[in-house]
Amino acid sequence: MTEDQRLHLDTAAQIKPSDLRYSGPAPGSDLDPRYPITPPVDLAEPRHFFDYVRVVYKRRWLTGTVFAIVSISTALYTYTRVPVYQATTRLLIDPQRQNYGFTEVAPGESRVDYQTQYAILRSRSLVRKTMQNLGIWREVVPGETAPPVAPANESLFQEAYHFVTGLLGSNVPKPTGIEARAVNESAAEARQIDGFGAGLTVTPLPASGIVDVTYTGSNPVTVARFANAVAQAYVDQNLEVKSKAVKDVSDWLSERLVEQRKKVQASEDALQKYREQNDVVALDEHGTLVVKGLNELQAAVTKARTERIERETAYNQLKTIQSDPAAIAEFPPVATSAGVVQAKNELAAAQRVANQLSQTLLDKHPDLVAARENVKAAQEKIATEVAKAADAIRVDFEKAKTTEDGLSQTLEDQKKQALETSGSGVELNVLMRDLDSNRQVYNTMMERAKQADITGEIKTNNIRILDVAEVPRGPVSPNTRKDMQYGILGGFVLAIGLAFMFEYLDNRIKAPEEIRTHLGVPFLGLLPAAPVGENARQQTPLLNSGVPPRFAEAFRIVRTNVLFSSPEEGSRSVLVSSAGPGEGKTCVTCNLAIAIAQTGQRVLVIDTDLRRPRVHEVFNVRQEPGLSNLIVGDAKPSDVIKTSAAGVTVLPAGKIPPNPAELLGSKRFRELFARLSEHFDWIVVDSPPVMAVTDASVVAHMVSGVMFVVSSEMTNRHAAKSAIDQLTAARARVIGAVLNRVHLERHPYYYAKYYRREYSEYYIAKV
């Protein structure tokens, strides 16, 4: 006979048929009318404001650390940054120039193209001239690198402001700096200009001729000096352009005056010589028809010559500014031409429409894009009309010169004919007319030259400085107060956001309401963590071993809830399990049994964890023989059932078998459990974790209720929910769950609605 056959016969001999009194369905099964299975209900409570406060309090170290880091970083960044100052010079560009009663050298109404003036203000040539005036321009030796002049850039908040206003499509113009690098600049010169221009911004005021020249840097005195220097250089350059044009015309007129004076002198000498040779004192004013014709022709030549001089003056003035498109556009004969005036009116209308649309539409809206295309087309039309007007001045000059040459040639031919027909009187009259003509031309040129000299002396300018830049009293960045406010607010928002983000990502069960919300089972009680010792028994504190009062009272609360959740008649049993190992289910099992036993009831603790049993260690009894030995018939009930010092009866696990699930699911174990239920008021079963093995599910449908243990801040709610679902699928009746190992000292406010410090004082007073 084998050993297995012997164990089977011994077990059959020990279990008598008369002991098997209960033959109905297993307790807790769907056929047991005494213990109906009810589906879990959602007992979640509505959120309260203090629930969010508790989340922040629980994450207080995270929120405090993040808030401190952001606030301190903001303070360090703010107080260690180099202060940035801004100074602004305000300019006025008049649409018309003041001449104080004197006419222009080239007459005509003066108009201003504001976009051209803004481009000049941003030009690199103006920046270079400003640096030369300030004495900070460094002539670069070939092969040498010149350091740039680098003012401070915009602050972080200024950049963010311009970015946001750009996204919102605001019509507030973002200050713009200088133009891109010119072709004729060396790399070293470009670095100097770029360095200086990095702090320069030009901001025109909408719908006005006022423009702000702002300079940004780290020195308050320097930024005011640089802003004023740029504005003054612009004013001086504008005056120089106009003065140069007047000077060029004046110089040309001076040269022509010398030539014309020689012609007048030659005419006078010829007339005097003729009179001396012919002894002629005067000429009769009443000449022949030939003489009258000569007089009229001479007047026409004089008029043509005067007109040619005026056209040549305008043409020569245009030639002096042919390399400056902006000056050509402002040249009075060009600016007042019908085509240019019409094109400028069209540009103004197109810009007005584009500005109106930009206030209500986004940048990529088709209407706004079309309006900007119209503005661009109008600008191109202005450039075309300016070129046509400039070319018309040249054509007019050439026509006037051709007309003068033709009339002069006709006059010479008429003179020869008159001399041949009229004799000496006609010749004398011709000489006198030549002298009068040359004198008239000379006087006209003399008058124009005087006007040019006076215009050059007056130095009129249509650009003036309204407000000079003053030394700023304080920096624009960093704004210590505002930056600190933003830093503190940002740190607070970030800290709170991280607290709730980690709370959301943390899927561990931490509070009793999460048991009701996520697991859908009633909450039976909160079990605080108790101090542990060095050996195994001290690591599982028992109610009869001097545990803290609040620990004992917590188990009494759980005992009360378990008693009221079980039927009053018949055997009552509860299985204690958890989702995974290490959640304290054995500690809960043993202390719950002791708490029930303290009410005077007979309590049996069965260790069904046939893989890693620990009940025998807690109660300090022998592991073998135990449950496994009893099931296979290797021991008698009197040999395996032991009485502990805590007042409860213990049935240890016994020898660890190779097939625990098969033993616990056998008919022999069900019969044994039914017989034991008749001899004890309560049976508390310690089972393996639900998710680790199937042992708990096998035993769960035999008991009248299952109490689920959740370790605070350890148990994953998804794993716990899966364990509850698995127990429900095994036809088990889950009476509720307890939250174990709650650290009340670490999070007193977090669990304030469930436990307060004064409760401990009450317990101690009662003890």
C-alpha positions in Angstrom: 0.0 0.0 0.0 1.4 3.4 -1.0 1.6 6.4 1.3 -1.1 8.3 -0.6 -3.5 5.4 -0.2 -2.7 5.2 3.5 -3.4 9.0 4.0 -6.7 8.7 2.2 -7.9 5.8 4.4 -6.8 7.6 7.6 -8.7 10.7 6.6 -11.8 8.7 5.9 -11.5 7.1 9.3 -11.2 10.4 11.1 -14.1 12.1 9.5 -17.3 10.4 10.6 -20.6 10.6 8.6 -22.4 11.8 11.7 -20.2 14.9 11.8 -21.3 16.1 8.4 -24.6 17.7 9.4 -24.8 20.5 6.8 -25.5 19.2 3.3 -27.0 22.3 1.7 -25.3 24.6 -0.7 -22.0 26.1 0.2 -22.3 29.3 2.3 -22.1 32.4 0.1 -23.1 30.5 -3.1 -25.8 31.7 -5.4 -28.0 28.8 -4.1 -27.6 29.7 -0.5 -30.8 31.7 0.6 -29.2 32.8 3.8 -26.4 34.9 2.2 -27.7 36.4 -1.1 -25.1 37.9 -3.4 -25.7 41.6 -4.1 -23.8 43.4 -6.9 -21.5 46.2 -5.8 -23.0 49.7 -5.8 -21.4 52.9 -6.6 -21.2 54.8 -3.2 -19.1 57.7 -4.5 -19.7 61.1 -2.8 -19.7 64.4 -4.6 -16.4 66.3 -4.6 -16.0 69.1 -2.0 -13.6 72.0 -2.0 -11.7 70.5 0.9 -11.1 67.4 -1.1 -8.9 69.4 -3.4 -7.2 71.0 -0.4 -6.4 67.6 0.9 -4.8 66.6 -2.4 -2.6 69.7 -2.2 -1.8 69.0 1.4 -0.8 65.4 0.7 1.5 66.6 -2.1 2.8 69.5 0.0 6.4 68.6 -0.4 6.1 68.5 -4.1 4.1 71.8 -4.3 6.3 73.5 -1.8 9.5 72.5 -3.6 8.2 73.5 -7.0 6.9 76.8 -5.7 10.2 77.5 -4.0 12.2 76.6 -7.0 10.2 78.8 -9.4 10.0 81.7 -7.0 13.7 81.6 -6.1 14.7 81.1 -9.8 12.5 84.1 -10.7 14.1 86.2 -8.0 17.6 85.2 -9.0 16.9 85.8 -12.7 15.3 89.2 -11.9 17.9 90.5 -9.4 20.9 89.3 -11.4 19.8 90.5 -14.8 21.5 93.6 -16.2 19.0 96.4 -16.1 17.7 97.5 -19.5 16.8 101.2 -20.1 14.9 102.9 -23.0 15.0 106.4 -24.2 12.8 107.8 -26.9 13.2 110.9 -29.2 10.0 112.0 -31.0 10.3 113.5 -34.5 7.8 115.4 -36.6 7.9 115.0 -40.4 6.0 118.0 -41.9 4.2 117.4 -45.1 5.3 120.8 -46.4 8.5 122.7 -45.9 8.7 126.3 -44.6 10.3 128.7 -47.0 9.6 132.0 -45.2 8.4 133.8 -48.3 11.2 132.7 -50.7 10.4 130.6 -53.7 12.1 127.3 -54.4 15.0 127.1 -56.8 12.8 124.6 -58.7 9.2 125.8 -58.0 6.5 123.4 -57.1 4.6 122.0 -54.0 6.6 119.7 -51.7 5.1 116.5 -50.5 6.5 113.8 -48.2 6.4 110.0 -48.7 6.4 108.8 -45.1 7.3 105.3 -45.9 10.4 106.6 -47.6 11.3 108.6 -44.5 10.8 105.5 -42.3 13.1 103.6 -44.5 15.8 106.3 -44.3 15.5 106.2 -40.5 16.2 102.5 -40.6 18.9 102.7 -43.1 22.4 101.4 -42.3 24.0 104.5 -43.8 22.2 106.6 -41.1 23.4 104.2 -38.4 27.0 104.5 -39.6 26.8 108.3 -39.8 25.4 108.4 -36.2 28.2 106.2 -34.9 30.8 108.4 -36.7 29.2 111.5 -35.1 29.3 109.9 -31.7 32.9 108.9 -32.2 32.3 105.2 -31.7 32.9 104.1 -35.3 36.1 102.2 -35.6 37.8 102.1 -39.0 38.6 98.5 -39.7 42.1 97.6 -40.8 42.1 94.8 -43.3 42.5 91.5 -41.5 41.3 92.9 -38.2 38.0 92.1 -36.5 36.0 95.0 -35.1 33.9 94.2 -32.0 30.2 95.0 -32.3 28.5 97.6 -30.2 26.0 95.3 -28.4 23.2 96.9 -26.4 20.8 94.8 -24.4 18.0 93.0 -26.2 14.3 92.9 -25.4 13.3 91.4 -22.1 11.5 88.0 -22.0 8.2 89.7 -21.2 8.6 92.1 -24.1 9.2 89.3 -26.5 6.2 87.4 -25.2 4.1 90.5 -25.5 5.0 91.0 -29.2 4.5 87.3 -29.9 1.0 87.4 -28.3 0.0 90.6 -30.1 1.2 89.1 -33.3 -1.0 86.0 -32.9 -4.0 88.1 -32.0 -3.5 90.2 -35.2 -3.2 93.4 -33.3 -2.6 96.5 -35.4 -0.1 97.9 -32.9 3.1 98.0 -34.9 6.0 96.0 -33.6 9.1 98.2 -33.3 11.5 97.4 -36.2 15.2 97.8 -36.3 17.6 98.6 -39.2 17.8 97.2 -42.7 19.7 94.1 -43.7 23.4 94.2 -44.4 24.4 96.2 -47.4 26.4 94.7 -50.3 29.3 97.2 -49.9 29.8 96.5 -46.2 32.6 94.4 -44.9 31.9 91.7 -42.3 33.6 93.8 -39.6 31.6 96.9 -40.5 28.4 94.9 -40.6 29.1 93.7 -37.1 29.5 97.2 -35.8 26.3 98.4 -37.5 24.3 95.4 -36.4 25.5 95.8 -32.8 24.4 99.4 -32.7 21.2 98.8 -34.6 20.2 95.9 -32.3 19.1 98.5 -29.7 17.4 100.9 -32.2 13.7 100.8 -33.0 11.6 103.1 -35.2 7.9 103.2 -34.3 5.7 105.5 -36.4 2.5 106.7 -34.8 -0.5 105.7 -36.9 -2.2 108.3 -39.1 0.3 111.0 -38.3 3.7 112.3 -39.3 5.2 111.6 -35.8 7.7 108.9 -35.4 9.4 107.6 -32.2 13.1 106.8 -32.3 13.8 104.5 -29.3 17.1 103.1 -28.2 17.5 100.2 -25.7 20.6 99.5 -23.7 22.1 98.8 -20.3 23.3 102.4 -19.6 20.7 105.1 -19.0 22.9 108.0 -20.0 24.1 106.1 -23.2 20.6 105.2 -24.4 19.4 108.8 -24.2 22.6 110.0 -25.9 22.3 107.4 -28.7 18.5 108.1 -29.3 19.2 111.8 -29.6 22.2 111.2 -31.8 20.2 109.1 -34.3 17.4 111.7 -34.5 19.9 114.5 -34.9 21.8 112.6 -37.6 18.5 112.1 -39.5 17.6 115.7 -39.3 21.1 116.8 -40.4 21.1 114.3 -43.2 17.8 115.5 -44.5 19.0 119.1 -44.4 22.3 118.1 -46.1 20.5 116.5 -49.0 18.4 119.6 -49.6 21.4 121.9 -49.1 23.5 119.9 -51.5 20.9 120.1 -54.2 20.7 123.9 -53.7 24.5 124.2 -53.7 24.8 122.2 -56.9 22.3 124.4 -58.6 24.0 127.5 -57.2 27.4 126.3 -58.4 26.1 125.6 -61.9 24.5 129.0 -62.1 27.7 130.7 -61.0 29.6 129.0 -63.8 26.9 130.0 -66.3 27.0 133.6 -65.0 30.7 133.8 -65.7 30.1 132.6 -69.2 27.1 134.9 -69.7 29.0 137.9 -68.3 31.6 137.3 -71.0 28.9 137.3 -73.6 27.5 140.6 -72.3 31.0 142.1 -72.3 31.7 140.8 -75.8 28.4 142.3 -77.0 29.2 145.7 -75.4 32.7 145.6 -77.0 31.4 144.8 -80.4 28.8 147.6 -80.2 31.3 150.1 -79.0 33.8 149.2 -81.7 31.1 149.5 -84.4 30.2 152.9 -83.2 33.8 154.1 -83.2 34.5 152.7 -86.6 31.3 154.1 -88.2 31.0 157.3 -86.1 27.4 156.3 -85.2 25.9 158.1 -82.2 22.3 156.7 -82.2 20.0 154.7 -84.3 16.6 155.8 -85.3 14.0 153.9 -83.4 11.8 153.7 -86.4 13.4 151.1 -88.5 12.3 149.2 -91.4 10.2 146.0 -91.4 13.4 143.9 -91.4 14.5 145.6 -88.2 11.1 145.0 -86.6 11.3 141.4 -87.5 14.7 141.2 -86.0 13.4 142.7 -82.8 10.6 140.2 -82.5 12.9 137.3 -83.3 15.4 138.5 -80.8 12.7 138.6 -78.1 11.6 135.0 -79.0 15.2 133.8 -78.7 15.6 135.5 -75.3 12.4 133.9 -74.1 13.5 130.5 -75.4 16.9 130.9 -73.7 15.3 131.8 -70.4 13.0 128.8 -70.6 16.0 126.6 -71.5 17.9 127.8 -68.5 15.0 127.1 -66.1 14.6 123.6 -67.6 18.4 123.0 -67.5 18.4 124.1 -63.9 15.8 121.6 -63.0 17.5 118.9 -65.0 20.9 119.5 -63.5 19.4 119.5 -60.0 17.8 116.2 -60.8 21.1 114.8 -62.0 22.7 115.6 -58.6 20.2 113.4 -56.8 19.8 110.6 -59.4 21.5 108.1 -57.0 19.0 108.8 -54.2 15.5 107.4 -55.2 14.0 109.0 -52.0 15.3 112.4 -53.0 14.0 112.0 -56.5 10.5 111.2 -55.2 10.6 114.4 -53.1 11.9 116.6 -56.0 9.1 119.2 -56.4 8.7 118.9 -60.2 8.5 115.1 -59.8 6.3 115.1 -56.6 3.8 117.5 -58.1 3.3 115.8 -61.4 -0.2 114.6 -62.1 0.7 110.9 -62.4 2.7 110.9 -59.1 0.0 112.8 -57.2 -2.7 110.4 -58.5 -0.6 107.3 -57.6 0.0 108.7 -54.1 -3.7 109.2 -53.6 -4.3 105.6 -54.7 -1.6 104.4 -52.2 -3.1 106.4 -49.4 -6.6 104.9 -50.1 -5.2 101.4 -50.4 -3.3 101.8 -47.1 -6.4 103.1 -45.4 -8.4 100.1 -46.5 -5.6 97.7 -45.5 -5.3 99.3 -42.0 -9.1 99.1 -41.5 -9.1 95.4 -42.5 -6.0 94.5 -40.3 -8.0 95.6 -37.2 -10.7 93.0 -37.8 -9.1 90.2 -39.9 -6.3 87.8 -39.5 -3.1 88.2 -41.6 -4.0 85.3 -44.0 -7.6 86.4 -44.7 -8.1 86.7 -48.5 -9.5 90.3 -48.2 -6.6 91.5 -46.2 -4.1 89.8 -48.5 -5.8 91.4 -51.5 -5.7 94.8 -49.8 -2.0 94.5 -49.1 -1.5 93.5 -52.7 -3.2 96.7 -53.7 -0.9 98.6 -51.5 2.1 97.0 -53.1 0.7 97.7 -56.6 0.2 101.3 -55.6 3.8 101.6 -54.4 5.0 100.1 -57.6 2.9 102.6 -59.6 4.4 105.5 -57.6 7.9 104.3 -58.6 6.8 104.0 -62.2 5.2 107.5 -62.2 8.3 109.0 -60.5 10.5 107.5 -63.2 8.2 108.9 -65.9 8.2 112.4 -64.3 12.0 112.4 -64.0 12.3 111.4 -67.6 9.9 114.1 -68.6 12.2 116.7 -67.0 15.0 115.5 -69.2 12.8 115.5 -72.3 11.5 119.1 -71.5 15.1 120.3 -71.2 16.1 118.7 -74.5 13.1 120.3 -76.2 13.8 123.7 -74.8 17.4 123.4 -75.9 16.4 122.4 -79.4 13.9 125.3 -79.6 16.6 127.8 -78.5 19.1 126.4 -81.0 16.6 126.7 -83.8 15.5 130.2 -82.9 19.1 131.3 -82.5 20.0 129.9 -85.9 17.0 131.7 -87.5 18.0 134.9 -85.8 21.6 134.6 -87.2 20.2 134.0 -90.7 17.8 137.0 -90.3 20.7 139.2 -89.2 22.7 138.3 -92.2 19.8 139.1 -94.5 19.1 142.4 -92.7 22.8 143.4 -93.0 22.7 142.7 -96.7 19.5 144.7 -97.2 19.6 147.4 -94.6 23.1 148.5 -94.3 24.9 149.9 -91.2 21.7 150.9 -89.4 20.5 147.4 -89.3 23.9 146.1 -88.2 24.0 148.6 -85.4 20.5 147.6 -84.3 21.5 143.9 -84.4 24.4 144.7 -82.1 22.2 146.5 -79.7 19.7 143.7 -79.6 22.4 141.2 -78.9 23.6 143.3 -76.0 20.0 143.6 -74.6 19.4 139.9 -75.0 22.6 138.9 -73.2 21.9 141.4 -70.5 18.4 140.0 -69.9 19.7 136.4 -69.8 22.4 137.6 -67.4 20.0 139.4 -65.1 17.7 136.3 -65.0 20.5 134.0 -64.1 21.8 136.5 -61.5 18.3 136.6 -59.9 18.1 132.7 -59.8 21.6 132.5 -58.3 20.7 135.0 -55.6 17.5 133.0 -54.8 19.6 129.8 -54.5 22.1 131.5 -52.2 19.3 132.8 -50.0 17.6 129.4 -49.9 20.9 127.7 -49.0 21.5 130.3 -46.2 18.1 129.8 -44.7 18.5 126.0 -44.5 14.8 125.2 -44.2 14.0 121.7 -43.1 10.6 119.9 -42.9 11.8 117.5 -40.2 12.2 118.6 -36.6 12.6 117.2 -33.2 9.5 117.4 -31.0 10.8 115.8 -27.8 14.4 115.0 -27.0 15.2 111.8 -25.2 15.9 112.2 -21.5 17.9 110.0 -19.3 15.4 107.3 -18.1 14.7 107.3 -14.4 14.4 103.6 -14.1 14.8 100.5 -16.2 12.1 99.0 -18.4 13.4 95.6 -17.7 13.6 93.8 -15.4 10.4 95.1 -13.7 11.2 93.6 -10.3 7.7 93.9 -8.9 5.9 92.6 -11.9 8.4 89.8 -12.6 8.2 88.6 -9.0 4.4 88.7 -9.2 4.5 86.7 -12.4 7.1 84.3 -10.9 5.1 83.7 -7.7 1.8 83.3 -9.6 3.5 81.0 -12.1 5.1 79.0 -9.4 1.8 78.6 -7.6 -0.1 77.5 -10.7 2.7 75.1 -11.7 2.9 73.6 -8.2 -0.8 73.1 -8.0 -1.0 71.8 -11.5 1.8 69.3 -10.8 0.1 68.2 -7.6 -3.1 67.4 -9.4 -1.3 65.9 -12.3 0.6 63.5 -10.1 -2.6 62.8 -8.2 -4.3 62.0 -11.5 -1.5 59.8 -12.7 -1.2 58.1 -9.3 -3.5 55.1 -9.6 -2.9 53.8 -6.1 -5.7 53.8 -3.6 -5.1 56.4 -0.9 -8.4 57.4 0.6 -11.5 55.6 1.7 -13.7 57.3 -0.8 -11.6 55.8 -3.6 -12.6 52.4 -2.4 -16.3 53.3 -2.9 -15.6 55.1 -6.2 -13.2 52.8 -7.9 -14.0 49.4 -6.4 -17.7 49.8 -5.9 -17.7 48.1 -2.5 -18.6 49.4 1.0 -15.8 50.9 3.2 -15.5 48.9 6.4 -12.8 50.9 8.2 -9.4 52.6 8.2 -6.5 50.8 9.9 -3.5 52.9 10.9 0.0 51.7 10.5 1.5 50.4 13.8 5.1 50.4 14.8 6.9 47.2 14.0 9.8 45.4 15.6 12.8 43.4 14.5 11.5 39.8 14.6 8.7 38.4 12.5 6.1 38.3 15.3 6.7 42.0 16.2 6.2 42.9 12.5 2.5 41.8 12.9 1.3 43.6 16.0 -1.7 42.0 17.8 -4.4 43.6 19.8 -3.3 41.7 22.9 0.3 42.8 22.7 0.2 46.4 23.8 -0.6 48.1 20.5 -1.5 51.8 20.5 -5.1 52.6 21.5 -6.1 54.0 18.1 -4.8 50.8 16.4 -7.0 48.6 18.7 -10.0 51.0 18.3 -9.7 50.8 14.5 -10.0 47.1 14.5 -13.0 47.3 16.8 -14.7 49.5 14.3 -13.9 47.0 11.5 -15.2 44.2 13.8 -18.5 46.1 14.3 -19.0 46.6 10.6 -18.2 43.0 9.8 -20.6 41.7 12.5 -23.4 43.9 11.1 -22.7 42.8 7.5 -23.1 39.1 8.4 -26.3 37.0 9.2 -27.2 36.6 12.8 -28.2 32.9 12.6 -26.1 30.0 11.6 -22.3 29.9 11.1 -20.6 33.1 10.1 -17.3 33.1 8.3 -15.2 35.7 6.6 -12.4 35.4 4.2 -9.7 38.1 4.2 -7.7 38.6 1.0 -6.0 41.3 -1.1 -5.1 41.9 -4.7 -1.4 41.3 -4.2 1.1 40.1 -1.6 2.5 42.4 1.1 -0.7 44.3 1.8 -1.1 43.2 5.4 -4.0 40.7 5.0 -2.5 38.3 7.6 -2.2 41.1 10.1 -5.8 42.1 9.4 -7.0 38.4 9.7 -5.3 37.8 13.0 -6.4 41.0 14.7 -9.9 40.8 13.3 -10.2 37.3 14.9 -8.9 38.6 18.2 -11.3 41.5 18.1 -14.2 39.2 17.5 -13.0 36.8 20.2 -12.9 39.7 22.7 -16.7 39.8 22.4 -16.9 36.3 23.9 -17.4 34.4 20.7 -15.6 31.2 19.6 -13.3 32.1 16.8 -11.3 29.8 14.5 -8.5 31.2 12.3 -7.8 29.0 9.3 -4.6 29.6 7.2 -5.5 28.7 3.7 -2.3 30.2 2.3 -0.7 26.9 1.5 2.1 28.6 -0.4 3.5 31.2 2.0 1.7 30.7 5.3 2.3 33.1 8.2 -0.6 32.7 10.7 1.5 30.2 12.7 4.3 32.8 13.1 1.9 35.5 14.3 0.3 33.2 16.9 3.5 31.4 17.7 2.2 27.9 17.0 3.7 25.1 15.0 3.0 25.0 11.2 2.7 21.2 11.0 0.5 19.4 11.2 -2.1 21.7 9.8 -4.8 22.1 7.2 -3.0 20.3 4.4 -2.3 17.3 6.6 -6.0 17.3 7.7 -7.3 17.4 4.2 -5.3 14.5 3.0 -6.0 12.5 6.2 -2.4 12.7 7.6 -3.6 14.1 10.9 -6.6 14.3 13.2 -8.5 17.5 14.0 -7.3 17.4 17.6 -3.7 17.3 16.3 -4.0 20.4 14.0 -6.4 22.7 15.8 -4.4 24.7 18.4 -5.4 27.3 20.9 -3.3 30.5 21.0 -2.6 32.9 23.9 -4.7 35.6 22.1 -7.9 33.6 22.9 -8.6 32.4 19.4 -8.3 28.9 17.9 -5.8 28.4 15.1 -5.7 26.0 12.2 -2.3 26.5 10.6 -1.5 25.7 7.0 0.4 22.5 7.6 2.9 21.0 5.2 3.1 23.0 1.9 1.7 20.7 -0.8 2.5 20.8 -4.5 -1.1 21.4 -5.5 -2.8 23.9 -3.0 -5.6 24.9 -5.4 -6.7 21.3 -5.9 -6.7 20.6 -2.2 -8.8 23.7 -1.4 -11.2 23.0 -4.2 -11.7 19.4 -3.2 -14.9 18.0 -1.8 -13.0 16.9 1.4 -12.2 20.5 2.2 -15.8 21.7 1.7 -17.0 19.0 4.0 -14.3 19.8 6.5 -15.2 23.5 6.4 -18.9 22.8 6.9 -18.2 20.6 9.9 -15.9 23.2 11.5 -18.6 25.9 11.0 -20.9 24.1 13.3 -18.3 24.1 16.2 -17.3 27.8 16.0 -19.3 31.1 16.1 -16.9 32.7 13.6 -14.3 31.4 11.1 -11.8 33.9 9.9 -9.9 32.6 6.8 -6.5 33.9 5.7 -6.1 33.4 2.0 -3.5 34.0 -0.7 -3.7 37.1 -2.8 -6.4 37.0 -5.4 -4.4 38.1 -8.4 -1.4 35.9 -7.6 -3.1 32.5 -7.5 -6.6 31.1 -7.7 -6.7 29.8 -4.2 -8.7 32.7 -2.8 -11.3 32.5 -5.5 -11.7 28.8 -4.8 -12.4 29.3 -1.1 -14.3 32.6 -1.4 -17.6 31.1 -2.4 -17.6 28.8 0.7 -17.6 31.6 3.2 -20.5 34.0 4.1 -18.5 37.1 3.2 -15.2 38.3 1.8 -13.3 41.3 3.3 -10.9 42.9 0.9 -7.7 44.5 2.2 -6.3 47.5 0.4 -2.9 48.8 1.4 -2.9 52.6 1.5 -0.6 54.2 -1.2 0.4 50.7 -2.4 -2.5 48.9 -4.0 -3.1 49.7 -7.7 -6.8 50.5 -8.1 -6.9 48.7 -11.4 -5.5 45.5 -9.9 -7.8 45.9 -6.9 -10.8 46.3 -9.3 -9.7 43.2 -11.2 -9.5 41.2 -8.0 -13.0 42.3 -6.9 -14.3 41.3 -10.4 -12.6 37.9 -10.1 -14.1 37.3 -6.6 -17.5 38.3 -7.9 -17.1 35.9 -10.9 -16.3 33.2 -8.4 -19.8 33.8 -6.8 -18.2 35.4 -3.7 -20.0 37.9 -1.5 -17.7 40.9 -1.0 -19.0 42.6 2.2 -16.5 45.5 1.9 -12.9 46.6 2.0 -10.6 48.1 4.7 -7.8 50.6 4.0 -4.7 49.3 5.7 -1.4 50.8 6.8 -2.6 54.4 6.8 0.1 56.8 8.0 -1.9 59.2 10.0 1.1 61.1 11.4 2.4 61.7 7.9 -0.8 63.0 6.4 -3.0 64.1 9.4 -5.0 66.7 7.5 -5.5 64.4 4.5 -7.3 61.9 6.7 -8.9 64.5 9.0 -12.4 63.6 8.0 -11.8 60.0 9.2 -9.4 60.5 12.1 -8.4 63.4 14.4 -5.7 63.6 17.0 -8.1 64.2 19.9 -9.5 60.7 19.2 -6.3 59.2 20.6 -6.6 61.2 23.8 -10.1 60.0 24.2 -9.0 56.4 23.8 -6.2 56.8 26.3 -8.6 58.4 28.8 -11.0 55.5 28.5 -8.2 53.0 28.9 
